[in-house]
Amino acid sequence: MKPKKVLMQGNIAVCEGAVAAGCAAYYGYPITPQNETSAYMSRRMRELNRVFIQAESELSAINMVFGTAVTGRRAMTSSSSPGISLKQEGISYLAGCQLPCVIVNIERGGPGLGNISGSQSDYFQATKGGGHGDYKIIVLAPSTVQEMYDLTYSGFDLADKYRIPVMILADGYLGQMMEPIKIKSKIFNPEDKINKGWILDGCKDRAPRAIKSLYMGEGELEKHNWYLKHKYDRIIKNEIRYELYKTDDAEIIIVAFGIAGRICKGTVNMARNKNLKVGLVRPITLWPFPYKIISSIAKKVKRIIVVEMNLGQMLEDVKIAVEGKCKIEFYGRPGGVIITQEEILEKVRKGFK
């Protein structure tokens, strides 16, 4: 059957992507601008005879995810920036125990309570390990409502494949936006997604298993962390995703992710109409970050302009990738203020001058 095309809000697309992927349990706590996700899942999961719990706090929600993950069933939680901060200890435990799950962050402006507008100021928190310890999680950055659906769906597969938490890092604008998208006609049964090799389901007729992040013996923790490092290396080798747009002959490249990447694609089209050779690199995996492709492109262009709705967070990773091969400039709007195509085009024009 062909995929069904429907008009859908970004926050709801996340839910339907999770449902189609066989998410067995959702745990959440209200916070704007992701409240539609929790409200929708409270109805949708009951329709499918799956688990929905509105937890008493963000801490409870992430630990409920932990409890479901050890059984091998697919679990998800969602929140917005301050709520994700409260989940960081639990995310570190999930990573340390190698437990798969999907965590959705519909970012709002910060720091502190900030405001409820869309922002991109949680990049550091998501990609550099917001909790304690030497760990990584896969971070996927959608730029359309279709990608809100698709990346949530594939996020569950990546989580199971590598036994790792996966974060969908979007923002309030994408969460509230409505667009026509294609949804999958088949909804997977959560019971079909259980990995029998490591789950805790009682040890009748088999040897006991343990899932833990506490290693007290001499050298045990270091050995475990090296094991995680090797897994992260496999993810870097196999799972980097990005979009290249009109980069072949570009003299100036814009690097932007998420909603900023979507806006910058429009800027590229405007620049091309004015005979300005501009292209776009849009990272889709923020971790692992596409260092190599940006490094390769940097050798061939005059300059790179990094555009973010923050004060320059992904900028640091772009600098690492470029390694001085070309000039780097930054354009950012912090505090939940959305950028415009015209603002970025003016920055591009100055670059050509």
N, C-alpha and C positions, 0 to 999 in steps of 0.2 A: 504493500500500500504506500501511496505517496504521502509525504509529510503534510499535515494539516496546517493551513495558514490562518492565523488569528491575530487580532489586535490585542496587544498585551503591554502592561506596565513592567518596567524593569524589575521592581521588587517581586512581582508575581512570576516573572519569567524565571527567576532564581528558584522559586518554589516548584514550578512545573519541570524544570531541568532536574531537580533533585528527585521528584516523584518518578519521573521517567527512568532515572538511573537506579531505582530500587532503594531509595532512602527509607529505612525502616523506622526511624525515630527522629523527631525534631524537638529540641529543647531551646527555649528562648526567654527573653525578658524584655519588656517594652522600652524602646528608646527611638526617638526621631533622628534621622529620616528613614528608618527601616521598618516602621511599625506595620506596614501592609504585609510584610513577609510573615511575621508572627500571626497576625490576624487571619491571613489566608490559610496558613498551615493548620491553624486550630480547626478549621472546617475540612480542609482537603484530606488531611491525614485520617480523620475519623471516617470519612467517606470510604477510604481504602482499608479500613480496619488496621491502621498503623498507629504508632505511638506519637502523641503530642502532649507535651507538658509545658505549661508556663511556670518556669522555676521562680523561686522567691528572690533570686539574685543572679547576676552574671556568673558569680563563682559557682553557684549550684548548677547552672546550666552547663558549664564546661565540664564539670565533674560527672554530670549525668551522661554527657557524650562519652567520657572515659569509660564509664560502666558499660555502655552499650557496645563500644568498640572492642572490648575484650571478648565479647561473645561472637565477634566476626560480622555482626550486622552493621549496615551502613547508617551512620548518624551524622546529623548536621546541627549547627547552631548559627545564629546570626545576631549581629548587633551593630552599633555605630561607635565611633572612635573611643569615647570614654569607657564604654562597655567592653570593648576589646581590651583596653588596658587592664581591666579587672580580671580578664580571662587569661592573662599572660602566664601566671604560675601553672595553670592547668595545661596550657599549650606546651610549655616546657616539659611537663610530665608526659603528655601524649607523645612528644617527639622522643623523649628519653626511653619510653616503653615501646617505641615503634608501633604506635596505634594509628590506623587510618581513620580520617574523618574529614569533613568539609566545614570550614569556618568562613562565614560571609561577613565582610566589613563594608557597610555602606557609609563611607566617611562623611563626617561633618567638620565644620571649622573648629580649630583649636588654637592654642592649648587651653586646658581647663574645660569649662563648659562651652566656651566659644560661642558658636551659633549653630543653627540647624541647616545652613546652606551646604552645598556640596563643596568638597575640598580634596586635595591630594597630599595632605600633610602627614599621613601615616606611613609613608614609604619607608622611612628608617625603621619604624617599629615592625613593619611586616617583613622586611628583607634582611635586616641585620640581627634578628633574634630578639624580640621584645622582652622575652622572659630571661631567666637565668640559665647559664650553661652554654656549652659549645654546640649549638644545634642550628639546623636550618629547616624551613618548611617551604614547600612549593607555593609560589605566589602568582596568581593569574589575574591579569588586568583587562577586563572587557572594555570595549568602546562603543558598543551598540547593545540594544535590547536583545538582539539575536545572540550575541556573544554572552550576555548574561545567562541565557538559557544553555547555550552550547558548552561554555566553559564550566558551568556548574555540573552539567552532565559528565563531561570528561574528567572533571576534578575528582569524582568518586572513583573512576577507573585508575587514575594516577595514584590516588591515595592507597588503594588496595595493591596496586602493582609494586609500590615501593614501601608499603607500610609506613606512611608518613602523613602528617596533617597537611591539608591543602587549603590555602586561603584564596577566596575570591575578593579582590580589592577593587571595589567600585566607589561610587560617590553618590551624594544626594540627588544630583541632577539625573544621572543614569537610573537611579532607583525610582524616581518619579516620572521619568519620560515614558511615553507610549509610542510603540511602533508596531507595524505588522511583522510577525515572525513565523517561521515554520517550526512546528513541534512534531516530535516523533509520535507515530501512531501506536507503537507498542510500549506498554509500561511493564518494566521488569518486576518480577516477584522478588521481594527482598530475600526470601529464603534461597533463591538461586545464586546469591552473591556471597555466601559464606565461604570463607577460606578455611578448610578443615585442618590445615597443617599446624596452626599455632593457637587457635582459639581456646578459651577456658570454658569447657562444657561438662566438667566432671571427668574423672579418670577411670571410670569403670572399664575394665578389659584393656587398659593401656597405661603406659607410664605417665606419671604426673608431669604437668607442664607449669611453667612460671612465667609471668610477665611482670617485669620490675624495672626500676631505674636506680635502685639502691645497690651499690657494689662496694662492699667494705673490705674485701680481701686485698692483699698486696698486689697491685698492678691490675686488678679486675676492671676498675673504672676506665683506666687508660685504654685497655684492650677493647672495651665496649665503645669508647669514643672513636678509636681508630676504625672499628667496624662501621660506625655511622659515617665516618669520613669517606670510606670507600663507597658506601651507598650514595652519598652526595655526589661523588665523582661520576658515578654511573648516570645519575640524573643530569648532571651537567653535560655529559657526552650525548645523551639520547633525547632530552626533552626541551631543549631551548626552542622557543617559538617567537616569531616576530613577523611584522609586515613591512615590506619595502614598497614604496610608492614613488614612481618616477625618479628613481635614483641613478639610472644608468648614465645620464649625461649631466647630472646636477653639478652645479658649482657651489651651491650652499645646501646643506642638509639640515633639516629640522629633526630633532629627536624629542618625541613626546609620547606619553602613554595615556591610556584610558580616555576620559572625556576630552582632555587636552589634545590627544592624538587625533581624535575625531575632528575637532575644530581645525587643527593644523592641516588636515587633508584638504579642507576647503581653502585654506590660505595657499597651499601649493597650487591649486587650480586657478586661483586669482592671480598668483604670480606668473604662472605659465601663460595666462591670457595677456600679460604685459611683457612677454618674451624674457622673463627672468627664469633662469634655469635653477629651479628649486625642487628638492625631493624630500621625502619623509621616511624616517625609520621609526616604526612604532613597536617598542618591545611589548610582547604579550605575556611572556614569562618575565616577571621582575626579579624573581629568583627561580631558576638560574638566569642570570642576566646575559644578554647577547653581546658579550665583550668582543668576540672575534669579528663579527660582521661589522660592528661599528669601527673597530680598529682598521679593518680592510678598507672601508669607505673613506676613513679619515685621510688615507694616503692620496686620495684622488680629488679632494675638494678644497676650496679656499677656506671655508670655515664651517663650523657646526653651531647651530643655535638650539639650546636646550630650553624647552617650554614646559612649565609645570604650574599648577595652582598651589604653590607653596614658595618658600624662600630659597629653594635650591637643594633638593635631596637626591633625586636621581642624578643630578649634575655631578655628584662625586663619582658615581659609577661610570659616567661618560668620560670624565677626566682620566680615570684609570684605563679605560679602553683606548682613548686617543693617544695617550703617552706623548703629548707634544707634537704630534704629526701635523696638526693644523690648529688654527685659532678657535677657541670656544667662547661663545657668549651665552648669556642667560636672560630669559624673560620669565618673570613669575608674578602671580597675583595671589597673595596670602589672604586668609580670613574669609573663605567662602565666597570670593568674588570670581565670577566666571570670566574667562578671557574671551576676546573676540577675534575673528579672522582679520579684521582691519588693523588691530593693534599689532598683531604678529607680522602682517604684511609691511607695516611701517618699519619694524625692526629689520626685516629682510632687505628692504630698500636701502637702509643705511649700510647694511653689510656689503651690498654691491658698490655703493659709493666709496 
